[in-house]
Amino acid sequence: MGVKMGIKKWYVYMLFAVASFILSVIFMLWSVYYMSNAMVGTSFLTALAGFAFLASSIQALKITAYVYSVESGATTDERKES
């Protein structure tokens, strides 16, 4: 009954990784803007949020690589080598 979409799972993870990276860049730029206006507390808070988004982006890229290797049919030994 349901139509199977041709979207691969690793595309979704890659989209999430790119979106969180873009958010991290935006928050980092806001942090610099707040620091230039002498809003130190707000600057530190936005920098913290930016680094959190950057960390989630890196983790999502790791998951993307794993899902891509599983979908491409790589064996366990081939995944350990790369």
C-alpha positions in Angstrom: 0.0 0.0 0.0 2.8 2.4 0.9 5.0 3.8 -1.8 8.7 3.2 -1.0 10.6 6.4 -1.5 14.0 6.2 -3.1 15.6 8.3 -0.4 18.6 6.7 1.1 19.0 6.9 4.9 22.4 8.4 4.8 21.0 11.4 2.9 18.8 12.2 5.9 21.8 12.0 8.3 23.9 14.2 5.9 21.1 16.8 5.7 21.0 16.9 9.5 24.8 17.2 9.7 24.9 20.1 7.3 21.9 21.8 8.9 23.6 21.6 12.4 26.9 22.8 10.9 25.1 25.9 9.4 23.4 26.6 12.7 26.8 26.4 14.5 28.3 28.9 12.1 25.3 31.2 12.6 25.7 31.0 16.4 29.4 31.6 16.2 28.9 34.7 14.1 26.3 35.9 16.6 28.8 35.3 19.4 31.3 37.5 17.7 28.7 40.2 17.2 27.6 40.1 20.8 31.3 40.3 21.9 31.8 43.3 19.7 28.9 45.0 21.5 30.4 44.2 24.9 27.7 41.6 25.7 30.0 39.1 27.3 27.5 36.8 28.9 25.4 36.6 25.8 28.4 36.0 23.7 29.6 33.1 25.8 26.1 31.6 25.8 25.8 31.8 22.0 29.4 30.4 21.6 28.4 27.5 23.8 25.3 26.8 21.6 27.5 27.1 18.5 30.0 24.5 19.8 27.1 22.2 20.8 25.8 22.4 17.3 29.3 21.8 15.9 29.7 18.7 18.1 26.3 17.3 16.9 27.3 18.0 13.3 30.5 16.0 13.8 28.7 13.1 15.4 26.1 13.1 12.6 28.8 12.9 10.1 30.2 9.9 11.9 26.8 8.2 11.8 26.4 9.2 8.1 29.7 7.4 7.3 28.6 4.3 9.2 25.1 4.2 7.6 26.6 4.8 4.1 29.0 1.9 4.6 26.2 -0.4 5.8 24.0 0.5 2.9 26.7 0.0 0.3 27.2 -3.5 1.6 30.6 -3.2 3.2 31.6 -6.1 5.4 32.7 -5.6 9.0 36.4 -6.0 8.1 36.1 -3.3 5.4 34.5 -0.9 7.8 37.2 -1.3 10.4 39.9 -0.5 7.8 38.5 2.9 6.9 
